[in-house]
Amino acid sequence: MSQNGQPKLTVANATKYYDTGTGRVHALDDFSIEVQEGELACLLGPSGCGKSTLLWAMAGLHGLSSGEIRLDGKPVTKPNPQIAMVFQEANLLPWRNLIKNIELPFEIRGQRPDQARIDALLAEVGLTGFESKMPRELSGGMQQRASIVRALSVDPSLLLMDEPFGALDAFTRDEMNLLIQQIWMETRKTIVFITHNIAEAVFLADRVFVMSARPGRLARIFEIDLPRPRNLEIFMAPHFIELVGEIKGSIDHKPQVQAA
């Protein structure tokens, strides 16, 4: 719970329609969850179920058709300095070196970069010494590490992650999942992590929120009772495999038919 007694993040009856050139799309329908202070929660569901739509609304990057999102009890209706986001792509500006990319949020806010915090984060993710490198000189995993540093450098109270490792190879993805667990255990930041990878969700999460096929509704909540820290050997543990199978069996990939 937050200091004011409220959940850290509340999604209340979130519904979203998109108007497109080929008709109206019902992306989210009456979706409600609560995420507690310091929780690492994963949103999981089939492709096109509205996961990213929901996360962007949590970030205040677009509005809902109806419903509300609250951070520490206050409505989120626009980008909030307490909320940082890591996207599917690293989104580093190609004409700025690594450190200048990391300092960008401070420039936008008219603030002086927190150099001590940035240096500590760079060391944490293994990027010390790469500050002057351009994005094209960095691997995909290194670019995503830089984007995580950029998001955490402003010390947000909520970190949103939109399938950030989906484009990485399996080995790099494992490294990144271990890194996120390590950072989370050290900072206890509240994290909402979107993925379509069930094993990744089970490895990372305290709770997994399973979404239905479009329009996205809350289908199931799974408590992940695996001890931490979790290492890669846990992927072969019987209880881990059982959880993955149970969650996989709960996912309905068929879009829901709307009543006339």
Sequence and secondary structure as in RCSB ss.txt:
>XXXX:A:sequence
MSQNGQPKLTVANATKYYDTGTGRVHALDDFSIEVQEGELACLLGPSGCGKSTLLWAMAGLHGLSSGEIRLDGKP
VTKPNPQIAMVFQEANLLPWRNLIKNIELPFEIRGQRPDQARIDALLAEVGLTGFESKMPRELSGGMQQRASIVR
ALSVDPSLLLMDEPFGALDAFTRDEMNLLIQQIWMETRKTIVFITHNIAEAVFLADRVFVMSARPGRLARIFEID
LPRPRNLEIFMAPHFIELVGEIKGSIDHKPQVQAA
>XXXX:A:secstr
  TTSS SEEEEEEEEEEEETTEEEEEEEEEEEEE TT EEEEE  TTSSHHHHHHHHTTSS  SEEEEEETTEE
  S  TTEEEE SS    TTS HHHHHTHHHHHHT    HHHHHHHHHHHT TT TT  GGGS HHHHHHHHHHH
HHHT  SEEEEESTTTTS HHHHHHHHHHHHHHHHHH  EEEEEES HHHHHHH SEEEEE SSSB EEEEEE  
  SS  GGGGGSHHHHHHHHHHHHH   S      
